[in-house]
Amino acid sequence: MTKSELIERIAARQLQLSAKDVELAVKTIIEQMSQTLASGSRIEIRGFGSFSLHYREPRLGRNPKTGETVELAGKYVPHFKPGKEMRDRVNESLGTTF
Amino acid sequence: MTALTKSEMAELLYEELGLNKREAKEVVEHFFEEIRTSLEENEQVKLSGFGNFDLRDKSQRPGRNPKTGEEIPISARRVVTFRPGQKLKARVEAYARTR
């Protein structure tokens, strides 16, 4: 499912909002989530999961082309931990075919 | 700093887009529910600019009860993984450089 399919599916369930409103809402939600992580905060959605930042230690890497050693600075990467309802629902689908 | 939750998300839709409070709450609810439904149907979710939610099937593997040390197999399962997109990764790294 892509972002535009997500917008269509929400719009199909929403009788009062236009597809345009749903599109703006989805884009606003995604931007707010990105902004939250980009400012170092967490996102917590019960039954869905939480997003946080994980720190990666500085390390020595290698330029794959030249083989030269390069120092890579420590960095933060986004991390998602699925919530219980998400884990259970996804796992229950194992063994079923769609 | 406190975490972002569904109520702040609905609040922003009310303030910025002028949805009424009930519509704002519903659309946030549906946003997460449609993603879960898609994943539950074994369908990957790709939100460009943010990231992809992928599914991985893991086979049974040996495990241990950490309390008793008893060996018990961890059953085969399907799990969700999130792969952040380039744009989100770049924004998060830009934040890290300011610290």
N, CA and C atoms of all chains as a GROMACS GRO file, in nm:
protein
  591
    1MET      N    1   0.086  -0.119   0.000
    1MET     CA    2   0.000   0.000   0.000
    1MET      C    3   0.090   0.124   0.000
    2THR      N    4   0.064   0.213  -0.091
    2THR     CA    5   0.141   0.338  -0.098
    2THR      C    6   0.065   0.449  -0.026
    3LYS      N    7   0.128   0.566  -0.015
    3LYS     CA    8   0.062   0.679   0.050
    3LYS      C    9  -0.069   0.714  -0.021
    4SER      N   10  -0.068   0.715  -0.155
    4SER     CA   11  -0.192   0.751  -0.224
    4SER      C   12  -0.302   0.646  -0.206
    5GLU      N   13  -0.262   0.518  -0.197
    5GLU     CA   14  -0.363   0.414  -0.168
    5GLU      C   15  -0.417   0.427  -0.026
    6LEU      N   16  -0.328   0.464   0.066
    6LEU     CA   17  -0.371   0.487   0.205
    6LEU      C   18  -0.476   0.600   0.208
    7ILE      N   19  -0.449   0.707   0.134
    7ILE     CA   20  -0.542   0.820   0.128
    7ILE      C   21  -0.678   0.774   0.072
    8GLU      N   22  -0.674   0.695  -0.036
    8GLU     CA   23  -0.799   0.644  -0.096
    8GLU      C   24  -0.878   0.557   0.002
    9ARG      N   25  -0.805   0.471   0.075
    9ARG     CA   26  -0.874   0.379   0.167
    9ARG      C   27  -0.937   0.454   0.284
   10ILE      N   28  -0.866   0.557   0.333
   10ILE     CA   29  -0.925   0.635   0.443
   10ILE      C   30  -1.045   0.713   0.390
   11ALA      N   31  -1.031   0.770   0.270
   11ALA     CA   32  -1.141   0.848   0.211
   11ALA      C   33  -1.264   0.761   0.190
   12ALA      N   34  -1.245   0.635   0.154
   12ALA     CA   35  -1.357   0.545   0.130
   12ALA      C   36  -1.434   0.517   0.260
   13ARG      N   37  -1.368   0.530   0.374
   13ARG     CA   38  -1.432   0.506   0.503
   13ARG      C   39  -1.494   0.632   0.562
   14GLN      N   40  -1.445   0.747   0.513
   14GLN     CA   41  -1.484   0.877   0.568
   14GLN      C   42  -1.593   0.935   0.482
   15LEU      N   43  -1.714   0.943   0.534
   15LEU     CA   44  -1.822   0.993   0.450
   15LEU      C   45  -1.824   1.146   0.445
   16GLN      N   46  -1.783   1.208   0.554
   16GLN     CA   47  -1.798   1.354   0.558
   16GLN      C   48  -1.681   1.433   0.500
   17LEU      N   49  -1.562   1.373   0.497
   17LEU     CA   50  -1.446   1.447   0.448
   17LEU      C   51  -1.421   1.419   0.300
   18SER      N   52  -1.383   1.521   0.226
   18SER     CA   53  -1.350   1.503   0.084
   18SER      C   54  -1.215   1.433   0.072
   19ALA      N   55  -1.188   1.375  -0.046
   19ALA     CA   56  -1.059   1.308  -0.069
   19ALA      C   57  -0.945   1.408  -0.050
   20LYS      N   58  -0.969   1.532  -0.090
   20LYS     CA   59  -0.867   1.637  -0.077
   20LYS      C   60  -0.833   1.662   0.072
   21ASP      N   61  -0.938   1.668   0.155
   21ASP     CA   62  -0.916   1.688   0.300
   21ASP      C   63  -0.838   1.572   0.358
   22VAL      N   64  -0.873   1.450   0.315
   22VAL     CA   65  -0.803   1.332   0.368
   22VAL      C   66  -0.656   1.337   0.324
   23GLU      N   67  -0.633   1.377   0.200
   23GLU     CA   68  -0.496   1.386   0.149
   23GLU      C   69  -0.414   1.484   0.233
   24LEU      N   70  -0.473   1.602   0.259
   24LEU     CA   71  -0.403   1.703   0.341
   24LEU      C   72  -0.379   1.651   0.482
   25ALA      N   73  -0.477   1.580   0.536
   25ALA     CA   74  -0.464   1.527   0.672
   25ALA      C   75  -0.351   1.425   0.679
   26VAL      N   76  -0.345   1.333   0.582
   26VAL     CA   77  -0.241   1.230   0.582
   26VAL      C   78  -0.103   1.295   0.570
   27LYS      N   79  -0.092   1.392   0.480
   27LYS     CA   80   0.037   1.459   0.463
   27LYS      C   81   0.078   1.536   0.589
   28THR      N   82  -0.020   1.597   0.655
   28THR     CA   83   0.007   1.670   0.780
   28THR      C   84   0.054   1.573   0.889
   29ILE      N   85  -0.014   1.458   0.899
   29ILE     CA   86   0.023   1.358   1.000
   29ILE      C   87   0.168   1.310   0.977
   30ILE      N   88   0.200   1.276   0.853
   30ILE     CA   89   0.335   1.224   0.822
   30ILE      C   90   0.441   1.332   0.847
   31GLU      N   91   0.409   1.456   0.811
   31GLU     CA   92   0.504   1.564   0.835
   31GLU      C   93   0.526   1.587   0.985
   32GLN      N   94   0.418   1.580   1.061
   32GLN     CA   95   0.431   1.600   1.207
   32GLN      C   96   0.514   1.486   1.269
   33MET      N   97   0.495   1.364   1.220
   33MET     CA   98   0.572   1.251   1.271
   33MET      C   99   0.721   1.268   1.237
   34SER      N  100   0.749   1.309   1.113
   34SER     CA  101   0.889   1.328   1.071
   34SER      C  102   0.954   1.439   1.153
   35GLN      N  103   0.880   1.548   1.170
   35GLN     CA  104   0.928   1.664   1.244
   35GLN      C  105   0.960   1.626   1.389
   36THR      N  106   0.872   1.544   1.446
   36THR     CA  107   0.890   1.500   1.585
   36THR      C  108   1.020   1.422   1.600
   37LEU      N  109   1.043   1.327   1.509
   37LEU     CA  110   1.167   1.249   1.515
   37LEU      C  111   1.288   1.336   1.485
   38ALA      N  112   1.272   1.428   1.389
   38ALA     CA  113   1.384   1.515   1.352
   38ALA      C  114   1.418   1.613   1.463
   39SER      N  115   1.328   1.629   1.562
   39SER     CA  116   1.362   1.717   1.674
   39SER      C  117   1.403   1.634   1.797
   40GLY      N  118   1.419   1.504   1.777
   40GLY     CA  119   1.471   1.420   1.884
   40GLY      C  120   1.366   1.363   1.978
   41SER      N  121   1.235   1.384   1.948
   41SER     CA  122   1.130   1.330   2.035
   41SER      C  123   1.079   1.195   1.987
   42ARG      N  124   1.006   1.130   2.075
   42ARG     CA  125   0.947   0.999   2.045
   42ARG      C  126   0.803   1.013   1.995
   43ILE      N  127   0.752   0.906   1.934
   43ILE     CA  128   0.611   0.898   1.895
   43ILE      C  129   0.558   0.772   1.962
   44GLU      N  130   0.445   0.782   2.031
   44GLU     CA  131   0.388   0.664   2.097
   44GLU      C  132   0.241   0.648   2.060
   45ILE      N  133   0.211   0.541   1.985
   45ILE     CA  134   0.074   0.514   1.941
   45ILE      C  135   0.034   0.380   1.999
   46ARG      N  136  -0.055   0.381   2.098
   46ARG     CA  137  -0.094   0.256   2.164
   46ARG      C  138  -0.157   0.158   2.066
   47GLY      N  139  -0.112   0.034   2.071
   47GLY     CA  140  -0.167  -0.069   1.983
   47GLY      C  141  -0.103  -0.071   1.845
   48PHE      N  142  -0.025   0.033   1.815
   48PHE     CA  143   0.044   0.041   1.686
   48PHE      C  144   0.193   0.021   1.707
   49GLY      N  145   0.251   0.112   1.787
   49GLY     CA  146   0.393   0.100   1.817
   49GLY      C  147   0.453   0.233   1.853
   50SER      N  148   0.584   0.234   1.878
   50SER     CA  149   0.650   0.360   1.911
   50SER      C  150   0.771   0.379   1.821
   51PHE      N  151   0.799   0.505   1.793
   51PHE     CA  152   0.915   0.543   1.713
   51PHE      C  153   1.009   0.621   1.804
   52SER      N  154   1.137   0.592   1.796
   52SER     CA  155   1.235   0.666   1.875
   52SER      C  156   1.364   0.670   1.796
   53LEU      N  157   1.464   0.737   1.852
   53LEU     CA  158   1.593   0.741   1.784
   53LEU      C  159   1.690   0.649   1.855
   54HIS      N  160   1.767   0.575   1.778
   54HIS     CA  161   1.875   0.493   1.834
   54HIS      C  162   2.008   0.553   1.792
   55TYR      N  163   2.101   0.553   1.885
   55TYR     CA  164   2.234   0.609   1.859
   55TYR      C  165   2.325   0.503   1.798
   56ARG      N  166   2.396   0.540   1.695
   56ARG     CA  167   2.499   0.452   1.638
   56ARG      C  168   2.635   0.513   1.672
   57GLU      N  169   2.720   0.435   1.737
   57GLU     CA  170   2.852   0.481   1.777
   57GLU      C  171   2.937   0.520   1.655
   58PRO      N  172   3.032   0.615   1.673
   58PRO     CA  173   3.124   0.646   1.564
   58PRO      C  174   3.204   0.520   1.530
   59ARG      N  175   3.238   0.501   1.406
   59ARG     CA  176   3.315   0.382   1.372
   59ARG      C  177   3.405   0.412   1.252
   60LEU      N  178   3.498   0.320   1.230
   60LEU     CA  179   3.583   0.332   1.111
   60LEU      C  180   3.517   0.254   0.999
   61GLY      N  181   3.496   0.322   0.888
   61GLY     CA  182   3.437   0.254   0.772
   61GLY      C  183   3.540   0.252   0.661
   62ARG      N  184   3.496   0.201   0.548
   62ARG     CA  185   3.587   0.192   0.435
   62ARG      C  186   3.517   0.244   0.311
   63ASN      N  187   3.588   0.320   0.232
   63ASN     CA  188   3.534   0.360   0.103
   63ASN      C  189   3.540   0.237   0.012
   64PRO      N  190   3.421   0.188  -0.031
   64PRO     CA  191   3.421   0.063  -0.106
   64PRO      C  192   3.498   0.072  -0.239
   65LYS      N  193   3.509   0.192  -0.295
   65LYS     CA  194   3.579   0.207  -0.424
   65LYS      C  195   3.731   0.205  -0.407
   66THR      N  196   3.779   0.283  -0.308
   66THR     CA  197   3.924   0.298  -0.296
   66THR      C  198   3.984   0.209  -0.188
   67GLY      N  199   3.898   0.155  -0.099
   67GLY     CA  200   3.948   0.072   0.010
   67GLY      C  201   4.005   0.156   0.124
   68GLU      N  202   4.001   0.286   0.108
   68GLU     CA  203   4.055   0.380   0.206
   68GLU      C  204   3.970   0.379   0.334
   69THR      N  205   4.035   0.386   0.450
   69THR     CA  206   3.963   0.391   0.578
   69THR      C  207   3.909   0.532   0.601
   70VAL      N  208   3.783   0.541   0.642
   70VAL     CA  209   3.724   0.672   0.671
   70VAL      C  210   3.661   0.670   0.810
   71GLU      N  211   3.671   0.782   0.882
   71GLU     CA  212   3.608   0.791   1.013
   71GLU      C  213   3.462   0.830   0.996
   72LEU      N  214   3.371   0.748   1.049
   72LEU     CA  215   3.229   0.781   1.042
   72LEU      C  216   3.185   0.832   1.179
   73ALA      N  217   3.121   0.948   1.179
   73ALA     CA  218   3.077   1.009   1.305
   73ALA      C  219   2.961   0.929   1.364
   74GLY      N  220   2.937   0.943   1.494
   74GLY     CA  221   2.821   0.882   1.557
   74GLY      C  222   2.696   0.947   1.500
   75LYS      N  223   2.587   0.872   1.493
   75LYS     CA  224   2.465   0.931   1.437
   75LYS      C  225   2.341   0.869   1.501
   76TYR      N  226   2.228   0.936   1.482
   76TYR     CA  227   2.100   0.885   1.528
   76TYR      C  228   2.022   0.829   1.410
   77VAL      N  229   1.957   0.716   1.431
   77VAL     CA  230   1.872   0.658   1.326
   77VAL      C  231   1.733   0.631   1.384
   78PRO      N  232   1.627   0.649   1.302
   78PRO     CA  233   1.491   0.623   1.351
   78PRO      C  234   1.471   0.474   1.375
   79HIS      N  235   1.399   0.441   1.481
   79HIS     CA  236   1.371   0.302   1.514
   79HIS      C  237   1.223   0.285   1.547
   80PHE      N  238   1.162   0.175   1.501
   80PHE     CA  239   1.021   0.147   1.528
   80PHE      C  240   1.009   0.019   1.608
   81LYS      N  241   0.930   0.025   1.716
   81LYS     CA  242   0.903  -0.096   1.795
   81LYS      C  243   0.753  -0.121   1.787
   82PRO      N  244   0.711  -0.230   1.722
   82PRO     CA  245   0.567  -0.255   1.709
   82PRO      C  246   0.502  -0.277   1.846
   83GLY      N  247   0.380  -0.230   1.861
   83GLY     CA  248   0.304  -0.249   1.985
   83GLY      C  249   0.239  -0.387   1.987
   84LYS      N  250   0.181  -0.423   2.102
   84LYS     CA  251   0.128  -0.559   2.119
   84LYS      C  252   0.019  -0.594   2.018
   85GLU      N  253  -0.078  -0.503   2.000
   85GLU     CA  254  -0.187  -0.534   1.907
   85GLU      C  255  -0.133  -0.555   1.765
   86MET      N  256  -0.040  -0.470   1.726
   86MET     CA  257   0.022  -0.483   1.593
   86MET      C  258   0.093  -0.618   1.581
   87ARG      N  259   0.174  -0.652   1.681
   87ARG     CA  260   0.247  -0.779   1.676
   87ARG      C  261   0.153  -0.898   1.665
   88ASP      N  262   0.048  -0.894   1.749
   88ASP     CA  263  -0.046  -1.007   1.751
   88ASP      C  264  -0.122  -1.019   1.619
   89ARG      N  265  -0.173  -0.907   1.569
   89ARG     CA  266  -0.253  -0.914   1.445
   89ARG      C  267  -0.170  -0.960   1.327
   90VAL      N  268  -0.048  -0.911   1.317
   90VAL     CA  269   0.039  -0.949   1.205
   90VAL      C  270   0.078  -1.096   1.217
   91ASN      N  271   0.108  -1.139   1.338
   91ASN     CA  272   0.150  -1.278   1.358
   91ASN      C  273   0.036  -1.376   1.334
   92GLU      N  274  -0.087  -1.334   1.368
   92GLU     CA  275  -0.202  -1.422   1.346
   92GLU      C  276  -0.227  -1.448   1.198
   93SER      N  277  -0.178  -1.357   1.113
   93SER     CA  278  -0.200  -1.374   0.969
   93SER      C  279  -0.104  -1.478   0.910
   94LEU      N  280  -0.006  -1.520   0.990
   94LEU     CA  281   0.089  -1.620   0.942
   94LEU      C  282   0.014  -1.751   0.918
   95GLY      N  283   0.037  -1.808   0.802
   95GLY     CA  284  -0.030  -1.934   0.773
   95GLY      C  285  -0.161  -1.914   0.698
   96THR      N  286  -0.215  -1.793   0.697
   96THR     CA  287  -0.334  -1.767   0.617
   96THR      C  288  -0.289  -1.710   0.483
   97THR      N  289  -0.364  -1.734   0.380
   97THR     CA  290  -0.327  -1.677   0.250
   97THR      C  291  -0.432  -1.575   0.210
   98PHE      N  292  -0.387  -1.471   0.143
   98PHE     CA  293  -0.481  -1.367   0.099
   98PHE      C  294  -0.487  -1.362  -0.052
   99MET      N  295   1.133   1.589   2.706
   99MET     CA  296   1.033   1.619   2.603
   99MET      C  297   0.930   1.506   2.597
  100THR      N  298   0.801   1.538   2.590
  100THR     CA  299   0.699   1.433   2.590
  100THR      C  300   0.680   1.378   2.449
  101ALA      N  301   0.629   1.256   2.443
  101ALA     CA  302   0.611   1.188   2.314
  101ALA      C  303   0.488   1.239   2.239
  102LEU      N  304   0.494   1.232   2.108
  102LEU     CA  305   0.379   1.265   2.023
  102LEU      C  306   0.278   1.150   2.032
  103THR      N  307   0.151   1.184   2.057
  103THR     CA  308   0.046   1.082   2.062
  103THR      C  309  -0.068   1.120   1.967
  104LYS      N  310  -0.166   1.030   1.956
  104LYS     CA  311  -0.278   1.054   1.865
  104LYS      C  312  -0.354   1.183   1.897
  105SER      N  313  -0.364   1.217   2.027
  105SER     CA  314  -0.442   1.338   2.057
  105SER      C  315  -0.375   1.465   2.006
  106GLU      N  316  -0.240   1.472   2.012
  106GLU     CA  317  -0.172   1.590   1.955
  106GLU      C  318  -0.184   1.592   1.803
  107MET      N  319  -0.189   1.474   1.744
  107MET     CA  320  -0.201   1.467   1.598
  107MET      C  321  -0.338   1.520   1.557
  108ALA      N  322  -0.443   1.479   1.629
  108ALA     CA  323  -0.579   1.527   1.599
  108ALA      C  324  -0.588   1.677   1.624
  109GLU      N  325  -0.523   1.724   1.729
  109GLU     CA  326  -0.524   1.866   1.764
  109GLU      C  327  -0.466   1.951   1.650
  110LEU      N  328  -0.357   1.901   1.589
  110LEU     CA  329  -0.294   1.976   1.478
  110LEU      C  330  -0.387   1.981   1.355
  111LEU      N  331  -0.458   1.872   1.329
  111LEU     CA  332  -0.550   1.870   1.213
  111LEU      C  333  -0.665   1.968   1.236
  112TYR      N  334  -0.706   1.979   1.361
  112TYR     CA  335  -0.811   2.074   1.399
  112TYR      C  336  -0.760   2.217   1.381
  113GLU      N  337  -0.639   2.244   1.430
  113GLU     CA  338  -0.583   2.380   1.423
  113GLU      C  339  -0.541   2.421   1.282
  114GLU      N  340  -0.472   2.329   1.212
  114GLU     CA  341  -0.415   2.369   1.082
  114GLU      C  342  -0.508   2.350   0.965
  115LEU      N  343  -0.591   2.245   0.968
  115LEU     CA  344  -0.676   2.218   0.852
  115LEU      C  345  -0.822   2.254   0.877
  116GLY      N  346  -0.854   2.287   1.001
  116GLY     CA  347  -0.992   2.325   1.032
  116GLY      C  348  -1.090   2.210   1.031
  117LEU      N  349  -1.041   2.085   1.042
  117LEU     CA  350  -1.134   1.974   1.059
  117LEU      C  351  -1.200   1.990   1.196
  118ASN      N  352  -1.324   1.942   1.211
  118ASN     CA  353  -1.380   1.950   1.346
  118ASN      C  354  -1.315   1.841   1.431
  119LYS      N  355  -1.332   1.849   1.564
  119LYS     CA  356  -1.256   1.760   1.652
  119LYS      C  357  -1.285   1.613   1.629
  120ARG      N  358  -1.413   1.582   1.598
  120ARG     CA  359  -1.449   1.442   1.575
  120ARG      C  360  -1.385   1.390   1.447
  121GLU      N  361  -1.392   1.471   1.340
  121GLU     CA  362  -1.330   1.430   1.212
  121GLU      C  363  -1.179   1.412   1.227
  122ALA      N  364  -1.117   1.504   1.301
  122ALA     CA  365  -0.972   1.499   1.320
  122ALA      C  366  -0.933   1.370   1.392
  123LYS      N  367  -1.010   1.336   1.496
  123LYS     CA  368  -0.982   1.217   1.575
  123LYS      C  369  -1.000   1.092   1.489
  124GLU      N  370  -1.107   1.091   1.408
  124GLU     CA  371  -1.136   0.975   1.323
  124GLU      C  372  -1.028   0.952   1.218
  125VAL      N  373  -0.984   1.061   1.156
  125VAL     CA  374  -0.888   1.045   1.047
  125VAL      C  375  -0.754   0.993   1.103
  126VAL      N  376  -0.716   1.036   1.222
  126VAL     CA  377  -0.593   0.986   1.285
  126VAL      C  378  -0.609   0.837   1.317
  127GLU      N  379  -0.726   0.802   1.371
  127GLU     CA  380  -0.757   0.663   1.403
  127GLU      C  381  -0.750   0.575   1.276
  128HIS      N  382  -0.812   0.623   1.169
  128HIS     CA  383  -0.813   0.547   1.044
  128HIS      C  384  -0.674   0.536   0.982
  129PHE      N  385  -0.594   0.639   0.997
  129PHE     CA  386  -0.457   0.637   0.944
  129PHE      C  387  -0.382   0.514   0.998
  130PHE      N  388  -0.384   0.496   1.129
  130PHE     CA  389  -0.311   0.384   1.189
  130PHE      C  390  -0.382   0.250   1.164
  131GLU      N  391  -0.516   0.254   1.164
  131GLU     CA  392  -0.590   0.129   1.143
  131GLU      C  393  -0.569   0.075   1.002
  132GLU      N  394  -0.568   0.162   0.902
  132GLU     CA  395  -0.548   0.115   0.763
  132GLU      C  396  -0.408   0.057   0.746
  133ILE      N  397  -0.309   0.115   0.813
  133ILE     CA  398  -0.173   0.060   0.804
  133ILE      C  399  -0.168  -0.079   0.868
  134ARG      N  400  -0.230  -0.091   0.986
  134ARG     CA  401  -0.233  -0.223   1.053
  134ARG      C  402  -0.306  -0.326   0.968
  135THR      N  403  -0.418  -0.286   0.910
  135THR     CA  404  -0.496  -0.380   0.828
  135THR      C  405  -0.415  -0.427   0.708
  136SER      N  406  -0.345  -0.336   0.645
  136SER     CA  407  -0.264  -0.371   0.531
  136SER      C  408  -0.155  -0.473   0.571
  137LEU      N  409  -0.087  -0.446   0.683
  137LEU     CA  410   0.020  -0.534   0.730
  137LEU      C  411  -0.036  -0.670   0.771
  138GLU      N  412  -0.154  -0.666   0.832
  138GLU     CA  413  -0.220  -0.788   0.875
  138GLU      C  414  -0.254  -0.875   0.754
  139GLU      N  415  -0.275  -0.812   0.638
  139GLU     CA  416  -0.304  -0.886   0.515
  139GLU      C  417  -0.175  -0.914   0.438
  140ASN      N  418  -0.064  -0.903   0.508
  140ASN     CA  419   0.068  -0.935   0.451
  140ASN      C  420   0.105  -0.844   0.335
  141GLU      N  421   0.060  -0.720   0.341
  141GLU     CA  422   0.089  -0.623   0.236
  141GLU      C  423   0.180  -0.516   0.293
  142GLN      N  424   0.296  -0.498   0.231
  142GLN     CA  425   0.394  -0.396   0.272
  142GLN      C  426   0.331  -0.256   0.262
  143VAL      N  427   0.375  -0.163   0.348
  143VAL     CA  428   0.324  -0.025   0.343
  143VAL      C  429   0.441   0.068   0.313
  144LYS      N  430   0.426   0.150   0.208
  144LYS     CA  431   0.534   0.240   0.167
  144LYS      C  432   0.487   0.384   0.175
  145LEU      N  433   0.540   0.459   0.273
  145LEU     CA  434   0.502   0.600   0.287
  145LEU      C  435   0.621   0.683   0.242
  146SER      N  436   0.616   0.733   0.120
  146SER     CA  437   0.732   0.802   0.064
  146SER      C  438   0.767   0.924   0.149
  147GLY      N  439   0.895   0.944   0.171
  147GLY     CA  440   0.942   1.055   0.253
  147GLY      C  441   0.953   1.016   0.400
  148PHE      N  442   0.884   0.909   0.439
  148PHE     CA  443   0.888   0.866   0.579
  148PHE      C  444   0.958   0.731   0.590
  149GLY      N  445   0.898   0.628   0.534
  149GLY     CA  446   0.964   0.497   0.538
  149GLY      C  447   0.870   0.385   0.500
  150ASN      N  448   0.924   0.263   0.500
  150ASN     CA  449   0.845   0.145   0.464
  150ASN      C  450   0.826   0.054   0.584
  151PHE      N  451   0.706  -0.002   0.595
  151PHE     CA  452   0.679  -0.106   0.693
  151PHE      C  453   0.680  -0.238   0.616
  152ASP      N  454   0.776  -0.324   0.649
  152ASP     CA  455   0.790  -0.452   0.579
  152ASP      C  456   0.753  -0.565   0.673
  153LEU      N  457   0.726  -0.681   0.613
  153LEU     CA  458   0.693  -0.800   0.691
  153LEU      C  459   0.802  -0.903   0.671
  154ARG      N  460   0.838  -0.970   0.779
  154ARG     CA  461   0.938  -1.077   0.769
  154ARG      C  462   0.887  -1.200   0.839
  155ASP      N  463   0.900  -1.313   0.769
  155ASP     CA  464   0.861  -1.440   0.830
  155ASP      C  465   0.984  -1.504   0.890
  156LYS      N  466   0.976  -1.534   1.019
  156LYS     CA  467   1.090  -1.594   1.087
  156LYS      C  468   1.058  -1.739   1.117
  157SER      N  469   1.154  -1.826   1.093
  157SER     CA  470   1.128  -1.967   1.120
  157SER      C  471   1.150  -1.997   1.268
  158GLN      N  472   1.101  -2.112   1.310
  158GLN     CA  473   1.116  -2.153   1.450
  158GLN      C  474   1.265  -2.160   1.486
  159ARG      N  475   1.300  -2.118   1.608
  159ARG     CA  476   1.440  -2.126   1.650
  159ARG      C  477   1.446  -2.165   1.797
  160PRO      N  478   1.559  -2.222   1.839
  160PRO     CA  479   1.567  -2.264   1.979
  160PRO      C  480   1.574  -2.144   2.073
  161GLY      N  481   1.504  -2.153   2.183
  161GLY     CA  482   1.507  -2.046   2.283
  161GLY      C  483   1.524  -2.107   2.419
  162ARG      N  484   1.522  -2.022   2.521
  162ARG     CA  485   1.544  -2.070   2.657
  162ARG      C  486   1.459  -1.985   2.750
  163ASN      N  487   1.402  -2.045   2.849
  163ASN     CA  488   1.335  -1.970   2.954
  163ASN      C  489   1.446  -1.905   3.038
  164PRO      N  490   1.452  -1.771   3.039
  164PRO     CA  491   1.566  -1.706   3.108
  164PRO      C  492   1.567  -1.734   3.259
  165LYS      N  493   1.452  -1.766   3.316
  165LYS     CA  494   1.446  -1.791   3.461
  165LYS      C  495   1.495  -1.931   3.496
  166THR      N  496   1.444  -2.030   3.422
  166THR     CA  497   1.473  -2.169   3.458
  166THR      C  498   1.585  -2.230   3.376
  167GLY      N  499   1.619  -2.165   3.262
  167GLY     CA  500   1.724  -2.219   3.177
  167GLY      C  501   1.672  -2.332   3.088
  168GLU      N  502   1.545  -2.364   3.105
  168GLU     CA  503   1.483  -2.472   3.027
  168GLU      C  504   1.477  -2.435   2.878
  169GLU      N  505   1.507  -2.532   2.793
  169GLU     CA  506   1.502  -2.506   2.648
  169GLU      C  507   1.359  -2.515   2.597
  170ILE      N  508   1.311  -2.410   2.530
  170ILE     CA  509   1.179  -2.414   2.466
  170ILE      C  510   1.192  -2.349   2.329
  171PRO      N  511   1.134  -2.411   2.226
  171PRO     CA  512   1.146  -2.352   2.093
  171PRO      C  513   1.064  -2.222   2.082
  172ILE      N  514   1.120  -2.122   2.012
  172ILE     CA  515   1.046  -1.999   1.981
  172ILE      C  516   0.978  -2.028   1.848
  173SER      N  517   0.845  -2.024   1.848
  173SER     CA  518   0.770  -2.067   1.730
  173SER      C  519   0.792  -1.974   1.611
  174ALA      N  520   0.763  -2.023   1.491
  174ALA     CA  521   0.772  -1.943   1.369
  174ALA      C  522   0.677  -1.824   1.382
  175ARG      N  523   0.720  -1.708   1.338
  175ARG     CA  524   0.631  -1.593   1.348
  175ARG      C  525   0.653  -1.493   1.236
  176ARG      N  526   0.553  -1.408   1.219
  176ARG     CA  527   0.563  -1.299   1.120
  176ARG      C  528   0.578  -1.169   1.198
  177VAL      N  529   0.679  -1.088   1.161
  177VAL     CA  530   0.704  -0.963   1.234
  177VAL      C  531   0.708  -0.843   1.139
  178VAL      N  532   0.680  -0.726   1.194
  178VAL     CA  533   0.684  -0.600   1.118
  178VAL      C  534   0.819  -0.534   1.142
  179THR      N  535   0.882  -0.487   1.035
  179THR     CA  536   1.003  -0.406   1.053
  179THR      C  537   0.982  -0.273   0.983
  180PHE      N  538   1.047  -0.170   1.032
  180PHE     CA  539   1.034  -0.037   0.972
  180PHE      C  540   1.168   0.001   0.913
  181ARG      N  541   1.167   0.042   0.787
  181ARG     CA  542   1.290   0.092   0.724
  181ARG      C  543   1.270   0.238   0.691
  182PRO      N  544   1.336   0.327   0.767
  182PRO     CA  545   1.319   0.470   0.741
  182PRO      C  546   1.367   0.507   0.601
  183GLY      N  547   1.298   0.600   0.539
  183GLY     CA  548   1.337   0.647   0.406
  183GLY      C  549   1.455   0.742   0.413
  184GLN      N  550   1.516   0.768   0.297
  184GLN     CA  551   1.633   0.856   0.289
  184GLN      C  552   1.605   0.994   0.349
  185LYS      N  553   1.486   1.047   0.317
  185LYS     CA  554   1.454   1.183   0.360
  185LYS      C  555   1.444   1.191   0.513
  186LEU      N  556   1.377   1.092   0.574
  186LEU     CA  557   1.365   1.091   0.720
  186LEU      C  558   1.502   1.071   0.785
  187LYS      N  559   1.582   0.979   0.730
  187LYS     CA  560   1.715   0.955   0.786
  187LYS      C  561   1.800   1.082   0.782
  188ALA      N  562   1.792   1.154   0.669
  188ALA     CA  563   1.871   1.276   0.655
  188ALA      C  564   1.825   1.382   0.756
  189ARG      N  565   1.693   1.393   0.778
  189ARG     CA  566   1.642   1.493   0.874
  189ARG      C  567   1.685   1.459   1.015
  190VAL      N  568   1.683   1.330   1.049
  190VAL     CA  569   1.723   1.287   1.183
  190VAL      C  570   1.874   1.308   1.204
  191GLU      N  571   1.953   1.280   1.101
  191GLU     CA  572   2.099   1.302   1.113
  191GLU      C  573   2.131   1.449   1.126
  192ALA      N  574   2.054   1.533   1.059
  192ALA     CA  575   2.076   1.677   1.068
  192ALA      C  576   2.053   1.722   1.212
  193TYR      N  577   1.954   1.663   1.278
  193TYR     CA  578   1.927   1.695   1.419
  193TYR      C  579   2.046   1.654   1.506
  194ALA      N  580   2.100   1.534   1.479
  194ALA     CA  581   2.210   1.482   1.560
  194ALA      C  582   2.331   1.574   1.554
  195ARG      N  583   2.353   1.638   1.439
  195ARG     CA  584   2.469   1.726   1.425
  195ARG      C  585   2.457   1.854   1.506
  196THR      N  586   2.334   1.888   1.546
  196THR     CA  587   2.314   2.010   1.624
  196THR      C  588   2.340   1.987   1.772
  197ARG      N  589   2.362   1.860   1.811
  197ARG     CA  590   2.377   1.830   1.954
  197ARG      C  591   2.522   1.832   2.000
   0.00000   0.00000   0.00000
